[in-house]
């Protein structure tokens, strides 16, 4: 997994003294890049984008505010000790894309936990009076995936990506899930289509 560096320019950032939690948000907008959110926040008179990471609809992770700095995403009580992650989309009306949740899990478990220890993971609504990250955000799934077992081995993830590119499967799958006979049949039918081309 790769975090895309955006090299955004900021004014007057302060370093964070402690990191004890991750605060999850939705953008309540269409799928927009970090640099667009950066413009919105600068227009509010802020130093720049308030979130440390942006996860796009396709799962791409973009860096926002520098990770070591205090964010501007959860008020005076939430900002000083947290890392802010925003997923693009409006989860009051739709669920996040599967790739967004997959990469949110990766970002927290494989990137942030090794650096900061096992952080508390909460929603914006848990620290301020707001509905963010929306009523359709899958908290139960996220908590389950953050607590259970190791992340899939990289070779499994790569096989899934190669199979998608080859047209053998049409969406992401849990690399540790056993394949049902229906899934195997669907892959075989897709293989026949590819071979028949």
RODRENNU-988184 format. One line per field, with one value per atom (N, C-alpha, C): atom name; residue number from 1; x, y, z. Coordinates in steps of 0.05 Angstrom, whole numbers, plus 5000, padded with zeros to 4 digits. Example, Ala and Ser with C-alpha at 12.3 -4.5 7.8 and 13.67 -1.06 7.14 Angstrom:
2
atomo	[N, CA, C, N, CA, C]
num	[1, 1, 1, 2, 2, 2]
c1	[5264, 5246, 5264, 5257, 5273, 5258]
c2	[4886, 4910, 4934, 4955, 4979, 5001]
c3	[5156, 5156, 5156, 5142, 5143, 5157]
end
This chain:
197
atomo	[N, CA, C, N, CA, C, N, CA, C, N, CA, C, N, CA, C, N, CA, C, N, CA, C, N, CA, C, N, CA, C, N, CA, C, N, CA, C, N, CA, C, N, CA, C, N, CA, C, N, CA, C, N, CA, C, N, CA, C, N, CA, C, N, CA, C, N, CA, C, N, CA, C, N, CA, C, N, CA, C, N, CA, C, N, CA, C, N, CA, C, N, CA, C, N, CA, C, N, CA, C, N, CA, C, N, CA, C, N, CA, C, N, CA, C, N, CA, C, N, CA, C, N, CA, C, N, CA, C, N, CA, C, N, CA, C, N, CA, C, N, CA, C, N, CA, C, N, CA, C, N, CA, C, N, CA, C, N, CA, C, N, CA, C, N, CA, C, N, CA, C, N, CA, C, N, CA, C, N, CA, C, N, CA, C, N, CA, C, N, CA, C, N, CA, C, N, CA, C, N, CA, C, N, CA, C, N, CA, C, N, CA, C, N, CA, C, N, CA, C, N, CA, C, N, CA, C, N, CA, C, N, CA, C, N, CA, C, N, CA, C, N, CA, C, N, CA, C, N, CA, C, N, CA, C, N, CA, C, N, CA, C, N, CA, C, N, CA, C, N, CA, C, N, CA, C, N, CA, C, N, CA, C, N, CA, C, N, CA, C, N, CA, C, N, CA, C, N, CA, C, N, CA, C, N, CA, C, N, CA, C, N, CA, C, N, CA, C, N, CA, C, N, CA, C, N, CA, C, N, CA, C, N, CA, C, N, CA, C, N, CA, C, N, CA, C, N, CA, C, N, CA, C, N, CA, C, N, CA, C, N, CA, C, N, CA, C, N, CA, C, N, CA, C, N, CA, C, N, CA, C, N, CA, C, N, CA, C, N, CA, C, N, CA, C, N, CA, C, N, CA, C, N, CA, C, N, CA, C, N, CA, C, N, CA, C, N, CA, C, N, CA, C, N, CA, C, N, CA, C, N, CA, C, N, CA, C, N, CA, C, N, CA, C, N, CA, C, N, CA, C, N, CA, C, N, CA, C, N, CA, C, N, CA, C, N, CA, C, N, CA, C, N, CA, C, N, CA, C, N, CA, C, N, CA, C, N, CA, C, N, CA, C, N, CA, C, N, CA, C, N, CA, C, N, CA, C, N, CA, C, N, CA, C, N, CA, C, N, CA, C, N, CA, C, N, CA, C, N, CA, C, N, CA, C, N, CA, C, N, CA, C, N, CA, C, N, CA, C, N, CA, C, N, CA, C, N, CA, C, N, CA, C, N, CA, C, N, CA, C, N, CA, C, N, CA, C, N, CA, C, N, CA, C, N, CA, C, N, CA, C, N, CA, C, N, CA, C, N, CA, C, N, CA, C, N, CA, C, N, CA, C, N, CA, C, N, CA, C, N, CA, C, N, CA, C, N, CA, C, N, CA, C, N, CA, C, N, CA, C, N, CA, C, N, CA, C, N, CA, C, N, CA, C, N, CA, C, N, CA, C, N, CA, C, N, CA, C, N, CA, C, N, CA, C, N, CA, C, N, CA, C, N, CA, C, N, CA, C]
num	[1, 1, 1, 2, 2, 2, 3, 3, 3, 4, 4, 4, 5, 5, 5, 6, 6, 6, 7, 7, 7, 8, 8, 8, 9, 9, 9, 10, 10, 10, 11, 11, 11, 12, 12, 12, 13, 13, 13, 14, 14, 14, 15, 15, 15, 16, 16, 16, 17, 17, 17, 18, 18, 18, 19, 19, 19, 20, 20, 20, 21, 21, 21, 22, 22, 22, 23, 23, 23, 24, 24, 24, 25, 25, 25, 26, 26, 26, 27, 27, 27, 28, 28, 28, 29, 29, 29, 30, 30, 30, 31, 31, 31, 32, 32, 32, 33, 33, 33, 34, 34, 34, 35, 35, 35, 36, 36, 36, 37, 37, 37, 38, 38, 38, 39, 39, 39, 40, 40, 40, 41, 41, 41, 42, 42, 42, 43, 43, 43, 44, 44, 44, 45, 45, 45, 46, 46, 46, 47, 47, 47, 48, 48, 48, 49, 49, 49, 50, 50, 50, 51, 51, 51, 52, 52, 52, 53, 53, 53, 54, 54, 54, 55, 55, 55, 56, 56, 56, 57, 57, 57, 58, 58, 58, 59, 59, 59, 60, 60, 60, 61, 61, 61, 62, 62, 62, 63, 63, 63, 64, 64, 64, 65, 65, 65, 66, 66, 66, 67, 67, 67, 68, 68, 68, 69, 69, 69, 70, 70, 70, 71, 71, 71, 72, 72, 72, 73, 73, 73, 74, 74, 74, 75, 75, 75, 76, 76, 76, 77, 77, 77, 78, 78, 78, 79, 79, 79, 80, 80, 80, 81, 81, 81, 82, 82, 82, 83, 83, 83, 84, 84, 84, 85, 85, 85, 86, 86, 86, 87, 87, 87, 88, 88, 88, 89, 89, 89, 90, 90, 90, 91, 91, 91, 92, 92, 92, 93, 93, 93, 94, 94, 94, 95, 95, 95, 96, 96, 96, 97, 97, 97, 98, 98, 98, 99, 99, 99, 100, 100, 100, 101, 101, 101, 102, 102, 102, 103, 103, 103, 104, 104, 104, 105, 105, 105, 106, 106, 106, 107, 107, 107, 108, 108, 108, 109, 109, 109, 110, 110, 110, 111, 111, 111, 112, 112, 112, 113, 113, 113, 114, 114, 114, 115, 115, 115, 116, 116, 116, 117, 117, 117, 118, 118, 118, 119, 119, 119, 120, 120, 120, 121, 121, 121, 122, 122, 122, 123, 123, 123, 124, 124, 124, 125, 125, 125, 126, 126, 126, 127, 127, 127, 128, 128, 128, 129, 129, 129, 130, 130, 130, 131, 131, 131, 132, 132, 132, 133, 133, 133, 134, 134, 134, 135, 135, 135, 136, 136, 136, 137, 137, 137, 138, 138, 138, 139, 139, 139, 140, 140, 140, 141, 141, 141, 142, 142, 142, 143, 143, 143, 144, 144, 144, 145, 145, 145, 146, 146, 146, 147, 147, 147, 148, 148, 148, 149, 149, 149, 150, 150, 150, 151, 151, 151, 152, 152, 152, 153, 153, 153, 154, 154, 154, 155, 155, 155, 156, 156, 156, 157, 157, 157, 158, 158, 158, 159, 159, 159, 160, 160, 160, 161, 161, 161, 162, 162, 162, 163, 163, 163, 164, 164, 164, 165, 165, 165, 166, 166, 166, 167, 167, 167, 168, 168, 168, 169, 169, 169, 170, 170, 170, 171, 171, 171, 172, 172, 172, 173, 173, 173, 174, 174, 174, 175, 175, 175, 176, 176, 176, 177, 177, 177, 178, 178, 178, 179, 179, 179, 180, 180, 180, 181, 181, 181, 182, 182, 182, 183, 183, 183, 184, 184, 184, 185, 185, 185, 186, 186, 186, 187, 187, 187, 188, 188, 188, 189, 189, 189, 190, 190, 190, 191, 191, 191, 192, 192, 192, 193, 193, 193, 194, 194, 194, 195, 195, 195, 196, 196, 196, 197, 197, 197]
c1	[5017, 5000, 5018, 5008, 5024, 5008, 5020, 5007, 5017, 4999, 5007, 5014, 5038, 5047, 5036, 5024, 5011, 5028, 5047, 5064, 5049, 5028, 5012, 5027, 5022, 5036, 5017, 5028, 5013, 5025, 5009, 5018, 5015, 5035, 5033, 5024, 5034, 5027, 5042, 5030, 5043, 5046, 5067, 5072, 5053, 5045, 5028, 5046, 5038, 5055, 5049, 5024, 5017, 4997, 4996, 4977, 4964, 4938, 4925, 4900, 4892, 4868, 4868, 4851, 4845, 4816, 4811, 4783, 4776, 4754, 4745, 4723, 4724, 4705, 4695, 4674, 4667, 4668, 4673, 4675, 4648, 4626, 4599, 4598, 4612, 4615, 4618, 4622, 4630, 4659, 4669, 4696, 4715, 4729, 4747, 4775, 4796, 4823, 4831, 4853, 4863, 4867, 4877, 4883, 4858, 4835, 4810, 4800, 4802, 4795, 4814, 4839, 4859, 4850, 4839, 4829, 4805, 4786, 4763, 4771, 4790, 4798, 4814, 4830, 4845, 4825, 4803, 4783, 4768, 4770, 4758, 4778, 4802, 4822, 4840, 4838, 4855, 4882, 4901, 4928, 4928, 4907, 4904, 4887, 4887, 4870, 4874, 4852, 4853, 4858, 4852, 4856, 4884, 4894, 4920, 4921, 4898, 4896, 4869, 4868, 4843, 4842, 4820, 4816, 4795, 4803, 4785, 4766, 4747, 4727, 4740, 4762, 4776, 4795, 4796, 4813, 4840, 4847, 4872, 4875, 4898, 4904, 4922, 4913, 4928, 4936, 4960, 4968, 4956, 4946, 4936, 4956, 4947, 4965, 4988, 5011, 5034, 5026, 5033, 5024, 5032, 5055, 5065, 5052, 5035, 5024, 4996, 4987, 4960, 4940, 4919, 4900, 4880, 4861, 4839, 4814, 4804, 4782, 4763, 4770, 4752, 4752, 4755, 4753, 4776, 4774, 4796, 4801, 4781, 4785, 4795, 4788, 4795, 4821, 4828, 4851, 4879, 4884, 4911, 4924, 4907, 4919, 4910, 4902, 4890, 4901, 4897, 4902, 4875, 4870, 4844, 4845, 4826, 4825, 4797, 4796, 4770, 4767, 4743, 4736, 4718, 4723, 4706, 4679, 4659, 4632, 4614, 4588, 4568, 4555, 4563, 4554, 4528, 4515, 4488, 4469, 4478, 4461, 4471, 4496, 4508, 4530, 4536, 4558, 4585, 4606, 4633, 4638, 4655, 4663, 4680, 4678, 4693, 4723, 4734, 4762, 4770, 4751, 4757, 4760, 4742, 4743, 4768, 4774, 4798, 4823, 4825, 4849, 4849, 4826, 4824, 4836, 4827, 4838, 4868, 4877, 4907, 4921, 4910, 4923, 4926, 4904, 4905, 4922, 4917, 4931, 4960, 4965, 4992, 5010, 4999, 5015, 5016, 4993, 4992, 4998, 4986, 4991, 5020, 5036, 5064, 5079, 5070, 5083, 5075, 5049, 5037, 5026, 5026, 5012, 4983, 4968, 4940, 4923, 4918, 4903, 4873, 4860, 4830, 4820, 4799, 4788, 4759, 4754, 4727, 4718, 4693, 4682, 4682, 4680, 4678, 4655, 4633, 4609, 4614, 4635, 4641, 4655, 4665, 4679, 4666, 4646, 4632, 4603, 4585, 4557, 4554, 4557, 4554, 4545, 4536, 4529, 4552, 4574, 4597, 4611, 4617, 4619, 4593, 4570, 4545, 4534, 4507, 4493, 4499, 4509, 4514, 4543, 4559, 4587, 4587, 4602, 4600, 4619, 4611, 4627, 4633, 4612, 4615, 4636, 4635, 4655, 4683, 4685, 4712, 4723, 4708, 4718, 4726, 4710, 4716, 4742, 4746, 4770, 4795, 4791, 4814, 4823, 4805, 4811, 4820, 4812, 4815, 4839, 4858, 4879, 4896, 4916, 4934, 4922, 4933, 4924, 4932, 4918, 4925, 4954, 4966, 4993, 4993, 5014, 5016, 5011, 5022, 5019, 4990, 4973, 4944, 4931, 4939, 4928, 4936, 4961, 4971, 4956, 4950, 4935, 4907, 4894, 4868, 4870, 4890, 4893, 4898, 4915, 4920, 4895, 4880, 4856, 4835, 4833, 4815, 4824, 4850, 4860, 4855, 4857, 4854, 4824, 4806, 4778, 4767, 4783, 4774, 4754, 4758, 4739, 4732, 4710, 4700, 4702, 4708, 4710, 4730, 4736, 4755, 4742, 4758, 4749, 4767, 4756, 4772, 4792, 4818, 4838, 4838, 4827, 4828, 4802, 4783, 4757, 4759, 4747, 4747, 4728, 4736, 4719, 4696, 4672, 4649, 4649, 4633, 4632, 4621, 4603, 4592, 4613, 4631, 4653, 4672, 4678, 4696, 4684, 4658, 4645, 4645, 4640, 4641, 4668, 4689, 4717, 4722, 4713, 4717, 4702, 4678, 4663, 4677, 4688, 4703, 4728, 4741, 4765, 4758, 4736, 4727, 4723, 4711, 4708, 4734, 4754, 4780, 4794, 4793, 4806, 4793, 4767, 4752, 4756, 4770, 4774, 4793]
c2	[4976, 5000, 5025, 5045, 5069, 5094, 5112, 5137, 5157, 5171, 5190, 5216, 5225, 5251, 5273, 5293, 5315, 5340, 5342, 5365, 5392, 5392, 5416, 5436, 5462, 5483, 5494, 5497, 5505, 5530, 5543, 5566, 5561, 5564, 5564, 5539, 5516, 5491, 5487, 5473, 5466, 5436, 5427, 5398, 5387, 5362, 5348, 5336, 5339, 5328, 5299, 5291, 5263, 5254, 5228, 5216, 5193, 5195, 5174, 5163, 5176, 5167, 5175, 5161, 5167, 5177, 5199, 5208, 5206, 5191, 5185, 5205, 5214, 5234, 5224, 5237, 5235, 5264, 5267, 5294, 5307, 5290, 5300, 5315, 5303, 5316, 5293, 5301, 5282, 5273, 5255, 5245, 5267, 5279, 5302, 5295, 5306, 5302, 5319, 5312, 5327, 5356, 5362, 5390, 5407, 5394, 5409, 5415, 5396, 5401, 5421, 5420, 5440, 5468, 5472, 5498, 5507, 5488, 5494, 5504, 5490, 5497, 5523, 5528, 5553, 5576, 5572, 5593, 5599, 5581, 5586, 5601, 5606, 5620, 5601, 5575, 5555, 5554, 5540, 5537, 5520, 5505, 5486, 5463, 5442, 5418, 5410, 5405, 5398, 5369, 5351, 5322, 5314, 5293, 5283, 5265, 5251, 5233, 5235, 5231, 5231, 5204, 5190, 5164, 5168, 5166, 5171, 5147, 5151, 5130, 5104, 5107, 5083, 5071, 5082, 5071, 5085, 5102, 5116, 5133, 5131, 5147, 5170, 5194, 5218, 5231, 5241, 5255, 5283, 5291, 5318, 5335, 5343, 5357, 5339, 5350, 5333, 5317, 5292, 5273, 5282, 5295, 5302, 5328, 5341, 5366, 5363, 5384, 5384, 5389, 5373, 5375, 5397, 5401, 5420, 5405, 5387, 5370, 5362, 5366, 5357, 5375, 5401, 5420, 5420, 5438, 5442, 5417, 5401, 5377, 5354, 5353, 5330, 5333, 5357, 5361, 5355, 5363, 5362, 5334, 5313, 5287, 5266, 5275, 5256, 5259, 5238, 5238, 5238, 5257, 5258, 5245, 5227, 5213, 5218, 5228, 5233, 5214, 5202, 5186, 5204, 5206, 5222, 5209, 5225, 5215, 5225, 5221, 5229, 5204, 5196, 5170, 5174, 5196, 5199, 5187, 5186, 5176, 5151, 5145, 5121, 5110, 5084, 5072, 5078, 5077, 5080, 5057, 5062, 5041, 5020, 4996, 4974, 4980, 4991, 4998, 5019, 5037, 5057, 5044, 5026, 5012, 4995, 4980, 4963, 4980, 5003, 5019, 5035, 5041, 5053, 5033, 5008, 4987, 4984, 4984, 4982, 5006, 5030, 5055, 5054, 5046, 5045, 5023, 4998, 4975, 4972, 4977, 4971, 4995, 5019, 5043, 5058, 5064, 5080, 5064, 5040, 5025, 5020, 5011, 5006, 5031, 5055, 5080, 5090, 5087, 5101, 5081, 5056, 5037, 5034, 5018, 5013, 5037, 5055, 5079, 5074, 5090, 5090, 5100, 5088, 5096, 5105, 5130, 5142, 5158, 5165, 5182, 5211, 5229, 5258, 5262, 5247, 5251, 5243, 5228, 5220, 5242, 5263, 5284, 5312, 5313, 5339, 5333, 5352, 5348, 5350, 5327, 5325, 5297, 5292, 5265, 5251, 5266, 5256, 5232, 5211, 5206, 5194, 5199, 5192, 5166, 5163, 5140, 5114, 5116, 5092, 5083, 5096, 5088, 5061, 5041, 5013, 5009, 5021, 5019, 4991, 4974, 4946, 4932, 4935, 4922, 4933, 4959, 4971, 4961, 4961, 4952, 4922, 4906, 4877, 4874, 4888, 4885, 4896, 4916, 4926, 4907, 4891, 4874, 4845, 4835, 4807, 4801, 4785, 4773, 4792, 4781, 4797, 4805, 4825, 4833, 4811, 4809, 4789, 4792, 4769, 4771, 4785, 4800, 4816, 4801, 4776, 4760, 4755, 4752, 4747, 4772, 4795, 4821, 4824, 4818, 4821, 4802, 4778, 4759, 4770, 4782, 4794, 4816, 4834, 4856, 4845, 4825, 4814, 4801, 4787, 4774, 4795, 4818, 4839, 4850, 4856, 4867, 4848, 4822, 4802, 4796, 4808, 4804, 4778, 4764, 4739, 4744, 4766, 4775, 4804, 4813, 4840, 4859, 4849, 4867, 4856, 4872, 4862, 4840, 4823, 4801, 4799, 4788, 4784, 4761, 4768, 4747, 4723, 4726, 4703, 4688, 4696, 4682, 4658, 4635, 4612, 4616, 4607, 4611, 4592, 4602, 4584, 4572, 4552, 4539, 4559, 4578, 4597, 4617, 4625, 4643, 4629, 4604, 4589, 4586, 4581, 4578, 4605, 4627, 4654, 4660, 4653, 4658, 4641, 4615, 4598, 4608, 4619, 4630, 4655, 4671, 4695, 4686, 4665, 4655, 4646, 4633, 4624, 4648, 4669, 4694, 4705, 4706, 4717, 4700, 4673, 4655, 4657, 4660, 4662, 4687, 4707, 4733, 4730]
c3	[5000, 5000, 5000, 4986, 4984, 4991, 5006, 5013, 4992, 4979, 4958, 4972, 4967, 4978, 4961, 4974, 4960, 4961, 4979, 4981, 4983, 4999, 5002, 5020, 5015, 5030, 5052, 5076, 5100, 5112, 5129, 5144, 5174, 5190, 5219, 5232, 5225, 5238, 5264, 5283, 5308, 5311, 5323, 5327, 5349, 5345, 5364, 5385, 5411, 5433, 5439, 5434, 5439, 5418, 5414, 5395, 5409, 5415, 5429, 5415, 5393, 5379, 5350, 5335, 5307, 5307, 5293, 5290, 5261, 5255, 5228, 5220, 5195, 5184, 5157, 5148, 5119, 5109, 5083, 5071, 5067, 5068, 5062, 5036, 5016, 4990, 4969, 4945, 4924, 4930, 4913, 4916, 4906, 4925, 4919, 4929, 4916, 4924, 4948, 4961, 4984, 4978, 4954, 4947, 4945, 4939, 4938, 4966, 4984, 5012, 5024, 5016, 5025, 5018, 4994, 4985, 5002, 5007, 5023, 5050, 5063, 5090, 5091, 5070, 5069, 5066, 5051, 5048, 5074, 5093, 5120, 5137, 5127, 5143, 5158, 5153, 5167, 5153, 5166, 5155, 5130, 5126, 5103, 5111, 5096, 5102, 5131, 5144, 5173, 5178, 5158, 5162, 5155, 5167, 5161, 5137, 5132, 5110, 5097, 5071, 5055, 5041, 5044, 5030, 5009, 4984, 4961, 4956, 4939, 4933, 4922, 4908, 4897, 4917, 4941, 4962, 4964, 4944, 4944, 4969, 4982, 5007, 4999, 5005, 5000, 5027, 5028, 5052, 5052, 5075, 5079, 5095, 5119, 5138, 5146, 5150, 5159, 5184, 5185, 5205, 5234, 5237, 5264, 5275, 5259, 5268, 5279, 5294, 5305, 5281, 5280, 5259, 5264, 5246, 5248, 5238, 5254, 5245, 5266, 5292, 5313, 5338, 5333, 5355, 5375, 5394, 5413, 5430, 5435, 5452, 5435, 5410, 5393, 5378, 5370, 5353, 5365, 5390, 5400, 5402, 5405, 5410, 5389, 5366, 5347, 5318, 5303, 5274, 5261, 5243, 5229, 5202, 5197, 5171, 5160, 5136, 5123, 5099, 5096, 5073, 5056, 5030, 5013, 5009, 5008, 5004, 5026, 5023, 5043, 5054, 5078, 5089, 5106, 5102, 5111, 5091, 5065, 5044, 5030, 5034, 5021, 5038, 5034, 5049, 5036, 5051, 5039, 5019, 5000, 4982, 4997, 4988, 5001, 5002, 4980, 4978, 4999, 5006, 5026, 5054, 5060, 5086, 5087, 5066, 5065, 5071, 5058, 5061, 5087, 5098, 5125, 5145, 5143, 5161, 5157, 5133, 5128, 5141, 5136, 5146, 5176, 5190, 5219, 5229, 5220, 5231, 5222, 5197, 5187, 5185, 5186, 5184, 5211, 5223, 5247, 5272, 5276, 5300, 5305, 5285, 5290, 5299, 5291, 5299, 5327, 5333, 5356, 5377, 5371, 5389, 5381, 5396, 5389, 5397, 5378, 5383, 5386, 5401, 5402, 5375, 5364, 5338, 5343, 5338, 5343, 5319, 5319, 5298, 5307, 5288, 5294, 5314, 5310, 5327, 5356, 5361, 5388, 5404, 5390, 5404, 5400, 5382, 5376, 5369, 5373, 5365, 5335, 5321, 5292, 5286, 5261, 5253, 5239, 5234, 5219, 5234, 5221, 5192, 5179, 5190, 5177, 5188, 5186, 5197, 5182, 5157, 5142, 5143, 5161, 5164, 5179, 5169, 5181, 5205, 5228, 5252, 5261, 5260, 5270, 5253, 5227, 5209, 5215, 5217, 5222, 5248, 5269, 5295, 5294, 5281, 5278, 5263, 5242, 5225, 5239, 5256, 5270, 5293, 5303, 5326, 5318, 5295, 5289, 5272, 5282, 5267, 5250, 5238, 5221, 5195, 5182, 5156, 5136, 5113, 5093, 5084, 5078, 5067, 5041, 5035, 5011, 4985, 4984, 4960, 4953, 4974, 4969, 4957, 4968, 4958, 4929, 4923, 4895, 4876, 4885, 4867, 4861, 4882, 4877, 4857, 4860, 4841, 4812, 4810, 4783, 4771, 4788, 4778, 4769, 4784, 4775, 4748, 4745, 4720, 4697, 4702, 4681, 4675, 4691, 4686, 4698, 4715, 4727, 4750, 4764, 4785, 4779, 4790, 4783, 4807, 4831, 4854, 4874, 4894, 4915, 4931, 4942, 4959, 4983, 5005, 5029, 5024, 5024, 5017, 5036, 5060, 5079, 5079, 5063, 5062, 5044, 5053, 5036, 5013, 4989, 4965, 4965, 4960, 4957, 4929, 4925, 4898, 4878, 4886, 4868, 4859, 4877, 4870, 4851, 4856, 4839, 4811, 4810, 4784, 4769, 4783, 4771, 4759, 4774, 4764, 4740, 4740, 4717, 4692, 4696, 4673, 4663, 4681, 4672, 4657, 4666, 4653, 4624, 4621, 4595, 4576, 4587, 4571, 4562, 4581, 4575, 4554, 4557, 4538, 4511, 4511, 4486, 4470, 4482, 4468, 4445]
end
